[in-house]
Amino acid sequence: MVKKKEVNKELEAMRHSAEHILTQAMLKLYPGLKMAMGPAIEYGFYFDFDYKKQINEKDFLKIEKEMKKIIDKNLPFKKEILKVSEARKLFKGNPYKQEWLDEIEKKKEKAIIYRTGNEFVDLCGGPHVKSTGKIGAFKLLSVAGAYWRGDEKNKMLTRIYGTAFKTKKQLDKYVKDLEEAKKRDHKKLGEKLDLFFLSSVAPGMPFWMPKGMIIRNILFERWKKIQNKYGYKEVMAPNLLSIEVFKQSGHWDHYKDEMFFTHGKGKRKYALKPMDCPGEIMIYKHKMRSYKDLPIKYSEIGTVTRNEKSGELNGLFRVAQMTQDDTHVFMKEDQIKEQVKEIIQIAKEIYEPFDFEYKIYLSTRPDDFMGNIKTWNKAEKILKEVMKESKLPVLIKEKDGAFYGPKLDYEVKDSLGRTWQCATIQLDFFMPEKFKLEYIGKDNKKHRPIMCHRAIMGSIERFIGILIEHYGGAFPLWLAPEQIWVIPVGKQHVKYAKEVSKKLAENNFRYQLKDENESVSKKIRNGEIQKIPYLLVVGDEESKSKSVRIRSKGKDLGKIKLTEFIKKTKIEVEKKKN
């Protein structure tokens, strides 16, 4: 059994330690600077500083040089546990550390600090490497503004990002991949390709342009087709529900700080749903069910809204309003394995055309779980058995389950080798109990169903952001919002270009006739910038022979009969789409 948390433990400790070394170097180089906070993150680390003057990337060479001096000293990292009153003396004059200590004091805990030799100290829970000399290859990457604790009401700080790896070879590869990722940045490509835009009038809520909507609709239409095949019934619940529903579901305790609220004309308080499940529970609960009805499979293309802090929003990857491909299965306990196996098959079919590699992890009981441990153990045991019976490696994410149940999480690898958590299959014994869901069994008595929450694409916004970067904006033919441009060489060729366009329309291709008064080379260049899969150029020869000259991905692929081109491209589209 592989535990994913253990795989990167050493790297996490190294990056956390590099973050302390960065802070130590900054305090020496910039007198008057105040350290705020910073963690190790998935691909590196960052730290936030309060400093009156500007710090930019031109300063990185000087900062890295100072960091290297600290590493060469091979200073030990030493952990100490102090009373809060003792820790306050160490960070006198630093309002950020004092605020952290206020929270520690409220929890009636002690303060944990780490010293780097006798030269530096910070509030920290670890982990760290044994000494600064254990830091491998490191590099500072970027600088940005960040509000203290992600809240725009707080002071803007300077955030420095960096990364560290065991070897220089690993670091060089990461930096190279990072440069490629910058070229594929979905925020820039989204604007450039006219797919979506973001605006301060609705922070974290994308405005979708016609071409972006085409992609969304293709993904959802294909999703619906697969759901129908497996007997799912589409439903829709209101976006606004009484807060009593969220208190009953447990979302209130876990998400109330991330929810939007409003009042009706009376005193009753409502909230925009942060999750779809309470609405679908209401639909199940609307009438009494029989064991003969189970499993009941509901699917909903549901829009959820979360009051995210502006500092945490990130293009399509972290939005305030998202649309999810949610489904909820209500079933008997003896149907769990069959239904989870079916969902694994559905996920395989949905991911198939994207050529993704992915791994499936079992996320186990978190510290803030709800329900009883006996039920949790049973649910985790069932999911482990499903993984084994499905011939999947049993990979574990310790304490990463939802508050109401364990889950299977899919980590998808993109074309740059980055991993993204997408699909999730969540087993839930808790909410049916909270909402007193029932069905009449064979024995004519009332029984409690089990729920399975699942999403495959997850947030469609995030999924499209991943796809934009996975393909670098050059979507495959079946998914491209504009599949073909027809480009006449001269005015005398427009008539034939219109014939070509008519045939494309008859065969349901998404095309544009580019008959503007511009040069052919400019049209081709614009088509390549817009990453159109096929540019069909038609001149004298093509008009006479009823053919087209194909350009794709910057290459001239030669001349082909129009009928043959349509036949081949239709096969290409249908093969991937279906």
C-alpha positions in Angstrom: 0.0 0.0 0.0 1.4 3.4 -1.0 0.7 6.4 1.1 0.9 9.5 -1.1 1.4 11.8 1.9 4.7 10.0 2.6 6.1 10.3 -1.0 6.8 14.0 -0.8 7.5 14.3 2.9 11.2 14.9 2.5 10.7 17.4 -0.3 8.0 19.2 1.8 10.5 19.5 4.7 13.2 20.8 2.4 10.9 23.5 0.9 9.6 24.5 4.3 13.2 24.9 5.5 14.1 26.9 2.3 11.3 29.2 3.2 12.9 29.9 6.6 16.2 30.5 4.9 14.6 33.0 2.6 13.1 34.8 5.6 16.4 34.9 7.4 18.2 36.3 4.4 15.5 39.0 3.9 15.8 40.2 7.5 19.5 40.6 7.1 19.3 42.4 3.7 16.3 44.7 4.4 16.4 46.4 7.8 13.0 47.3 9.1 11.3 44.4 7.2 8.7 42.5 9.2 8.0 38.8 8.5 4.4 37.8 8.2 3.8 34.1 7.2 4.5 31.6 4.5 4.1 27.8 4.0 5.6 25.1 1.8 3.1 24.6 -1.1 2.7 21.9 -3.7 5.5 23.0 -6.0 7.6 25.1 -3.7 7.1 27.7 -1.0 6.3 31.4 -0.5 6.6 34.0 2.3 4.8 37.3 2.9 6.8 40.3 4.0 5.8 43.8 5.2 8.4 46.3 3.8 8.0 50.0 2.9 10.1 49.9 -0.3 9.6 47.8 -3.4 11.2 44.4 -3.9 11.3 43.0 -7.4 12.8 40.1 -9.3 16.0 42.1 -10.0 16.7 41.6 -6.3 16.6 37.8 -6.5 20.3 37.3 -7.3 21.3 39.2 -4.2 18.7 37.3 -2.0 19.7 33.9 -3.4 23.4 34.7 -2.7 22.6 35.5 0.9 20.5 32.3 1.2 23.5 30.3 -0.2 25.7 31.7 2.6 23.2 30.4 5.2 23.0 27.0 3.6 26.8 26.7 3.5 26.9 27.3 7.3 25.0 24.0 7.8 23.0 25.5 10.7 20.8 23.0 12.6 17.0 23.4 12.8 15.9 23.2 16.4 12.3 22.8 17.6 11.2 24.4 20.9 7.8 24.5 22.6 7.1 27.7 24.6 4.4 29.3 26.6 2.6 32.0 24.5 3.9 34.7 26.9 7.5 33.6 26.2 6.9 33.5 22.4 5.5 37.0 22.5 8.8 38.4 23.7 10.6 36.8 20.8 8.3 38.5 18.3 7.9 41.9 20.1 7.0 44.6 17.6 5.7 42.1 14.9 1.9 42.5 14.7 1.6 39.5 12.4 3.2 37.1 14.8 1.3 38.5 17.7 -2.0 37.9 15.8 -1.0 34.2 15.3 -0.1 34.0 19.0 -3.5 35.4 19.9 -5.1 32.5 18.0 -2.8 30.0 19.7 -3.7 31.5 23.1 -7.4 31.2 22.4 -7.0 27.5 21.6 -5.1 27.2 24.9 -2.2 25.7 23.1 1.6 26.3 23.4 3.7 28.0 20.8 6.0 25.9 18.6 9.1 27.7 17.3 12.0 26.6 15.1 15.5 28.1 15.5 18.0 28.1 12.6 21.2 27.8 14.7 21.3 30.8 16.9 20.7 33.2 14.0 17.0 33.1 13.3 13.7 32.0 14.9 10.1 31.7 13.6 6.7 30.4 14.7 6.3 27.2 12.9 4.9 23.6 13.3 7.5 22.1 10.9 8.5 19.8 9.3 12.2 20.7 8.6 15.4 19.0 7.4 18.1 18.5 10.0 20.2 21.4 9.0 20.5 24.1 6.3 23.1 22.1 4.5 20.5 19.5 3.6 18.8 22.0 1.2 19.2 20.9 -2.4 18.9 23.1 -5.5 16.7 26.1 -5.0 15.5 29.2 -6.9 13.3 32.2 -6.3 10.6 32.5 -9.0 8.4 35.5 -8.7 7.2 38.3 -6.5 3.6 39.5 -6.1 1.3 41.5 -3.9 -0.8 39.6 -1.3 -3.2 40.8 1.3 -2.5 39.6 4.9 -4.4 36.4 5.3 -6.0 36.8 1.8 -8.4 39.5 3.0 -8.6 42.7 0.9 -9.5 44.7 4.1 -6.0 43.9 5.4 -2.6 45.4 4.4 -1.0 44.5 1.1 2.2 42.6 1.7 5.1 41.5 -0.6 5.0 37.8 -1.4 8.1 36.0 -2.7 7.7 32.6 -4.3 10.4 30.0 -4.7 11.0 26.3 -5.1 13.6 23.7 -4.1 14.5 20.2 -5.4 16.9 17.5 -4.4 19.0 18.0 -7.5 19.8 20.8 -10.0 18.6 18.6 -12.8 15.1 18.3 -11.2 15.1 22.1 -10.6 16.1 22.9 -14.2 13.4 20.6 -15.6 10.8 22.3 -13.3 11.9 25.8 -14.4 11.7 24.8 -18.0 8.2 23.3 -17.5 7.3 26.5 -15.7 8.3 28.6 -18.7 6.2 26.4 -20.9 3.3 26.7 -18.4 3.5 30.5 -18.7 3.0 30.3 -22.4 -0.1 28.1 -21.7 -1.5 30.3 -19.0 -5.3 29.9 -19.3 -6.0 33.4 -18.1 -4.0 34.9 -21.1 -5.2 32.3 -23.6 -8.8 32.7 -22.5 -8.7 36.4 -23.4 -6.6 35.9 -26.6 -8.9 33.1 -27.9 -12.0 35.0 -26.9 -13.3 32.2 -24.6 -14.0 34.1 -21.3 -13.0 37.1 -19.3 -13.0 38.1 -15.6 -14.2 41.5 -14.3 -14.1 43.3 -11.0 -17.9 43.7 -11.2 -18.2 40.0 -10.3 -14.9 38.8 -8.7 -14.2 35.2 -9.4 -17.3 34.8 -11.6 -16.2 34.3 -15.3 -18.1 35.9 -18.2 -18.3 33.3 -20.9 -18.0 34.4 -24.6 -19.8 32.4 -27.4 -16.7 30.3 -28.2 -16.2 29.4 -24.5 -19.9 28.4 -24.3 -19.4 26.1 -27.3 -16.7 24.2 -25.3 -18.9 24.1 -22.1 -21.9 22.8 -24.1 -19.9 20.1 -25.9 -18.5 18.8 -22.6 -21.9 18.8 -20.9 -23.7 17.3 -23.9 -21.3 14.4 -23.9 -21.6 14.1 -20.1 -25.4 13.9 -20.4 -25.2 11.2 -23.1 -23.0 9.0 -20.8 -25.3 9.7 -17.8 -28.3 8.6 -19.8 -26.6 5.4 -20.8 -26.2 4.5 -17.1 -29.7 5.4 -16.1 -29.2 8.8 -14.4 -32.2 11.2 -14.3 -31.5 14.9 -14.5 -32.9 17.2 -11.8 -32.5 20.8 -10.8 -32.7 22.3 -7.3 -33.0 26.1 -6.4 -29.8 28.0 -5.9 -31.2 29.8 -2.8 -32.1 27.7 0.2 -33.0 28.4 3.8 -29.9 28.3 6.1 -31.7 25.7 8.2 -31.0 23.2 5.4 -27.2 23.9 5.5 -27.3 23.6 9.3 -28.9 20.2 9.0 -26.5 19.0 6.3 -23.4 20.1 8.3 -22.2 22.6 5.6 -23.0 25.4 8.0 -20.3 24.3 10.4 -17.7 23.8 7.7 -18.6 26.5 5.1 -20.6 29.3 6.6 -17.6 31.7 6.3 -17.6 31.0 2.5 -21.3 31.4 1.9 -23.4 34.3 0.6 -26.5 35.2 2.6 -29.7 37.2 2.0 -33.1 37.8 3.7 -36.5 37.3 2.2 -39.3 39.8 2.9 -39.8 38.1 6.3 -37.2 37.3 8.9 -36.1 34.0 7.3 -32.5 33.9 6.3 -31.3 32.2 3.0 -28.0 31.3 1.5 -26.7 30.6 -2.0 -25.8 27.0 -2.1 -22.1 26.2 -1.8 -22.8 22.6 -2.7 -25.5 20.8 -4.7 -26.2 17.8 -2.3 -28.7 19.4 0.0 -31.0 20.3 -2.9 -30.9 16.7 -4.3 -31.6 15.4 -0.8 -34.7 17.5 -0.7 -35.8 15.9 -4.0 -35.3 12.4 -2.7 -37.1 13.3 0.5 -40.1 14.7 -1.3 -41.9 11.4 -1.3 -41.5 7.9 0.3 -39.3 5.5 -1.7 -39.4 1.7 -2.0 -36.4 -0.7 -2.1 -37.7 -1.4 -5.7 -36.8 2.2 -6.6 -33.2 2.0 -5.5 -30.7 2.8 -6.7 -32.0 6.3 -7.5 -29.5 8.2 -9.6 -29.8 12.0 -9.9 -27.6 14.2 -12.0 -27.5 18.0 -11.9 -25.6 20.6 -13.8 -25.6 22.7 -10.7 -24.3 26.2 -10.1 -22.8 26.8 -6.7 -21.4 30.0 -5.2 -18.8 30.5 -2.6 -17.6 33.7 -0.9 -13.9 33.3 -1.6 -11.4 35.8 -0.5 -10.1 37.9 -3.4 -6.5 36.8 -2.6 -7.4 33.2 -3.1 -9.1 33.6 -6.6 -7.1 32.3 -9.5 -8.6 32.6 -13.0 -10.7 29.5 -13.7 -8.8 27.4 -11.2 -10.3 29.0 -8.1 -13.6 30.8 -8.8 -16.4 32.2 -6.6 -19.1 30.7 -8.8 -18.8 27.4 -10.6 -20.9 24.9 -12.4 -20.5 21.2 -11.4 -21.3 17.9 -13.1 -22.8 16.7 -9.9 -24.6 13.4 -9.3 -26.0 11.7 -6.2 -26.9 8.0 -5.9 -29.3 6.9 -3.2 -28.9 3.2 -2.6 -29.0 0.2 -0.3 -25.9 -1.0 1.4 -25.6 -4.1 -0.7 -25.6 -1.9 -3.9 -22.6 0.2 -2.9 -19.9 -1.8 -4.6 -21.8 -2.2 -7.8 -22.5 1.5 -8.0 -19.0 2.7 -7.2 -17.6 0.3 -9.8 -20.0 1.7 -12.3 -18.9 5.3 -11.5 -15.3 4.3 -12.0 -16.3 3.1 -15.5 -18.2 6.3 -16.2 -15.1 8.3 -15.2 -13.0 6.2 -17.6 -15.4 7.0 -20.4 -15.6 10.7 -19.7 -11.8 11.1 -19.5 -11.0 8.9 -22.5 -10.9 11.5 -25.3 -8.6 13.8 -23.4 -5.7 11.3 -23.3 -5.2 12.0 -19.6 -3.2 9.8 -17.3 -4.7 9.6 -13.8 -4.4 7.8 -10.4 -7.1 7.2 -7.9 -6.6 7.7 -4.2 -8.6 6.7 -1.2 -9.0 9.8 1.0 -9.6 8.7 4.6 -11.3 10.2 7.7 -10.3 13.8 8.4 -9.8 15.3 11.9 -13.0 17.3 11.7 -15.2 14.4 10.6 -18.8 14.1 11.5 -20.7 10.8 12.3 -19.3 7.8 14.2 -16.0 6.0 13.7 -17.6 2.6 13.2 -19.5 3.8 10.2 -16.4 5.5 8.8 -14.4 2.3 9.1 -17.1 0.4 7.3 -17.2 2.9 4.4 -13.4 3.0 4.1 -13.3 -0.8 4.1 -15.9 -1.0 1.3 -14.0 1.5 -0.9 -10.7 -0.4 -0.4 -12.4 -3.6 -1.5 -13.8 -1.9 -4.6 -10.3 -0.7 -5.5 -8.9 -4.2 -5.1 -11.7 -5.8 -7.0 -11.4 -3.2 -9.8 -7.6 -4.1 -9.9 -6.6 -0.6 -8.9 -3.5 0.1 -6.7 -4.7 1.1 -3.2 -3.2 4.5 -2.9 -4.0 6.5 0.2 -4.5 10.2 1.1 -4.6 10.1 4.9 -7.2 12.4 6.6 -8.2 13.9 3.3 -11.8 12.7 3.2 -14.9 14.9 3.2 -16.3 15.7 6.6 -19.2 13.4 6.0 -17.4 10.4 4.4 -14.4 8.8 2.7 -13.9 9.3 -1.0 -12.0 8.2 -4.1 -10.1 11.2 -5.6 -8.8 11.2 -9.1 -5.5 13.0 -9.8 -5.1 13.8 -13.5 -1.8 14.4 -15.1 -1.7 17.0 -17.9 0.7 17.3 -20.9 3.3 19.2 -18.7 3.3 16.4 -16.1 1.3 18.5 -13.6 -1.3 16.8 -11.5 -4.8 18.1 -10.8 -7.5 16.7 -8.5 -10.6 16.4 -10.6 -13.1 13.5 -10.1 -14.3 12.5 -6.7 -16.5 9.7 -5.5 -17.7 10.2 -1.9 -19.5 7.6 0.2 -21.9 9.1 2.7 -23.6 7.4 5.6 -23.9 10.7 7.5 -26.3 13.0 5.6 -29.0 10.3 5.1 -29.0 10.0 8.9 -29.1 13.8 9.4 -32.0 14.3 7.0 -33.7 11.0 8.2 -33.9 9.7 4.6 -35.9 6.5 4.3 -37.1 3.8 2.0 -39.6 0.9 2.6 -37.7 -2.4 2.4 -38.8 -5.9 1.4 -39.8 -6.5 5.1 -42.3 -3.5 4.8 -40.2 -1.6 7.4 -38.4 1.7 7.0 -34.7 1.6 6.3 -31.9 4.2 5.8 -30.3 4.6 2.3 -26.7 5.4 1.7 -25.6 8.3 -0.5 -22.8 8.5 -3.0 -21.8 12.1 -4.1 -19.7 12.2 -7.2 -18.4 14.6 -9.9 -16.1 13.6 -12.8 -15.2 16.9 -14.4 -15.9 18.7 -11.1 -16.0 22.5 -11.6 -16.5 23.0 -15.4 -14.6 26.3 -15.1 -11.6 24.6 -13.5 -11.8 21.7 -15.9 -11.8 24.0 -19.0 -8.8 25.9 -17.4 -7.0 22.6 -17.2 -7.9 21.7 -20.8 -6.7 25.2 -22.1 -3.3 24.6 -20.5 -3.2 20.9 -21.3 -3.6 21.7 -25.0 -1.9 25.1 -25.0 -5.2 26.5 -26.4 -4.9 24.2 -29.5 -8.1 22.2 -28.8 -8.5 18.9 -30.6 -10.9 19.0 -33.6 -13.9 17.6 -31.8 -13.7 20.2 -29.0 -12.4 23.2 -30.8 -15.0 26.0 -30.8 -14.0 26.9 -34.4 -12.9 23.8 -36.3 -12.2 25.1 -39.8 -11.5 28.4 -41.6 -12.2 28.5 -45.3 -9.8 31.0 -47.0 -10.3 32.0 -50.6 -7.1 33.1 -52.3 -8.8 35.9 -54.3 -12.2 37.4 -54.9 -12.7 35.1 -57.8 -12.5 32.1 -55.5 -15.2 33.3 -53.0 -17.9 31.5 -54.9 -16.2 28.1 -54.5 -15.3 29.0 -50.9 -19.0 29.4 -50.3 -19.7 25.9 -51.8 -17.1 24.5 -49.4 -18.7 26.3 -46.5 -22.1 24.9 -47.5 -20.8 21.4 -47.5 -19.2 21.9 -44.1 -22.4 23.3 -42.7 -24.4 20.3 -44.0 -21.9 18.0 -42.1 -22.3 20.0 -38.9 -18.8 21.4 -38.8 -18.1 24.7 -36.9 -16.5 26.9 -39.6 -15.9 30.4 -40.7 -15.6 31.8 -44.2 -12.7 34.3 -44.2 -13.6 36.4 -47.2 -12.4 39.7 -45.7 -10.3 42.1 -47.9 -7.0 40.9 -46.4 -4.0 39.0 -47.7 -4.1 35.2 -47.6 -0.9 35.2 -45.5 -2.5 37.4 -42.9 -5.6 35.2 -42.7 -3.4 32.1 -42.3 -1.3 33.9 -39.6 -4.5 34.9 -37.7 -5.9 31.4 -38.0 -2.7 30.0 -36.5 -2.8 32.6 -33.7 -6.4 31.6 -33.0 -5.2 27.9 -33.1 -7.8 26.8 -35.6 -7.3 23.0 -36.3 -7.8 23.2 -40.1 -7.3 26.1 -42.5 -8.7 25.3 -45.9 -7.1 27.5 -48.7 -8.9 27.5 -52.0 -7.6 28.9 -55.3 -7.7 28.1 -59.0 -6.5 24.5 -58.8 -8.8 23.7 -55.8 -11.9 25.3 -57.5 -11.3 23.2 -60.7 -10.7 19.9 -58.9 -13.3 20.4 -56.1 -10.6 20.1 -53.5 -9.0 22.1 -50.7 -5.4 22.7 -49.6 -5.0 21.9 -45.9 -2.9 23.8 -43.4 -2.7 22.6 -39.8 -0.4 23.5 -36.9 1.7 25.7 -39.2 2.2 23.0 -41.8 1.0 22.7 -45.4 -0.5 19.2 -45.6 -1.2 19.4 -49.3 -4.3 19.1 -51.5 -7.2 16.7 -51.0 -10.7 16.2 -52.5 -13.3 18.1 -50.5 -15.4 14.9 -50.1 -12.4 13.0 -48.8 -11.5 15.7 -46.4 -15.1 15.8 -45.0 -15.2 12.0 -44.7 -11.8 11.8 -42.8 -12.5 14.7 -40.5 -16.0 13.4 -39.6 -14.4 10.1 -38.6 -11.8 12.0 -36.6 -14.5 13.9 -34.7 -16.8 11.0 -34.0 -14.0 8.7 -32.9 -13.0 11.2 -30.1 -16.4 12.5 -29.3 -18.0 9.0 -28.8 
